[in-house]
Amino acid sequence: MALFHPRRRATPRIGLPLALAVFVAVAFALAAAVVAWQDAAFAAPGALLAMPASLAANVIPAAITALLLLALSRRPLFSLVVAAGALYLLYYVNAKKLELLATPLLPADFTLLGHLGDGGALLSHYVGRRVMALFVLVLGGLVLLAVRERPWTRLRGPARAALLAGVLVIGASLAGRSSLWNSVYAAEGTTYNAWSPAESVRQGGLPATLLRYAWSTAFVLPQPDRALAARFMQTHAEDTPAPAAPSDAEQPDIVILQSESFFDPARLRGFEPAQALPEFRRIAATSRHGDLWVPTFGGGTIRTEFEVLTGLAMRYFPSVPYPYLRLTAQPLPSLASVLAARGYRTIALHPHVRTFWNRAAALSHMGFAEFDGIEEFDGAPRVGYYVSDDALVDHMLRHLDAAKEPLFLFAISMENHGPYDSYPNADPARIAEQPVPAALDANAAADLRGYLFHVADADRALGKLVDALRKRPRRTLLLFYGDHLPTMPETYAQAGFDDAADGTEQPVPWLLFDSAHPDAPAAPESTASFYLPALLLDAAGIDDHGWFAALESARRQDHPGPHWVPADDDELAAAALMRQRGELH
């Protein structure tokens, strides 16, 4: 029997500084692998070696994220996997946005994270069940890894606090564009073009472009040129004949129906006008109508919506992709406030979550007294994922029937929201019989058939609404328009358009039906969405003696179209900035 046990040889342990250096090296290598795999800027052979500074500029944010996670969790493997996974997710979301909206991910898109509880279900429809299932599995694996991986015992106490403080300082200096980073991002600046985010991403990489946009597009609205604004108002105030004002008893009811993704498929090659939108064409034949140029493509409904309600063109707020999250924090004059001042009851209707896009707060600040959200459509039939346009029209008519004072009704439809290739509560036989151009493959044809199914419902709902308005004793004006083109990139690429232009250069339809003049043929009028409120008030005989009256004068002198610049562009920009600030009435 041995009198003593031999001493076990201790396993060599590297010091904490060296361990952290190894961790940083692995974090850089993992992030570089993801960037090389996913980023178009490094897709060409030899690009990684040819652009080391650009590669570093894209990898550094992910490496800092990994270090921050390590300081918080003390779990190195978990931190590396989460940082690399978050970087991959960034590329996935960017690719999906490029596919659907033809624009890359931008810093302002991250403001939507606070609204995922409101609209997460809507956005999830674009992802697909397999991807969602994979995401859930990966999330579960990360939770398991976090629970099972042993914390790094040497990283505790003062060492952990020092690491956390150091990472926070480094991260803050990067986010705040400290001069310490000039040497790293100086070369990257040669590939950055603020006016072309897609080109910047293609040349310089996604993470670096996101960081540079965050640096350069901090939300600070420019100071308006008050002399130019005064010139705009004076010129157009003198040039605008005041409409014949109706008496209080004669004020018409005013209805706006913003139709989700309403677009004329006859603009596609291989598609004839007789194959779609019979009700719209019937009503347009005896109503003011035409092409409408809107400030968004494939999505971004609230950009068009904001223009129609305020008369403020989004072109004058280039750093603001989502106006309801930036431009409506304070009361903002709009159609609703102008009409409310004249005794109108103002109601917004939207069969979706009230807080998505910050609508509830924004519409209240713009003068709407009431807002019927999805809770007011309990039990309403759905077609596809959303409440049907037919049910929305029924809801609108109930409000009109109950009105005892002049009513301004602003309705935002949902049925025709994409995606269009698969959805519940739809008639497969009707979908299958929809005509599509022969040039489309199976996937693009499925998208277009699904869209045609829903837009036919929107068209029938429009006809039903107009027929009901014709029978009302009170004069009613109905402004109807599409907010943007539907999200069908494959269809557009394969079929093309009759005018050979790109999808981003296509207009949507609009019309103005007046029940007092239901059979008045009118030549098509091309206009822009920010001009519509002035046109509507003028048709109603309502003069605000200010912004909208001047805007109507500008509209009459302008000719919107592809790549057009508004007449009196600089003066109009100055006036719009003052109007948004509450300095112009």
Beta strands, then each sheet from edge to edge (+ up, - down):
strand 1: 253-259
strand 2: 288-293
strand 3: 345-349
strand 4: 370-372
strand 5: 382-383
strand 6: 386-387
strand 7: 407-412
strand 8: 476-482
strand 9: 508-514
strand 10: 527-528
sheet 1: 4+ 3+ 7+ 1+ 8+ 9- 2+ 10+
sheet 2: 5+ 6-
end
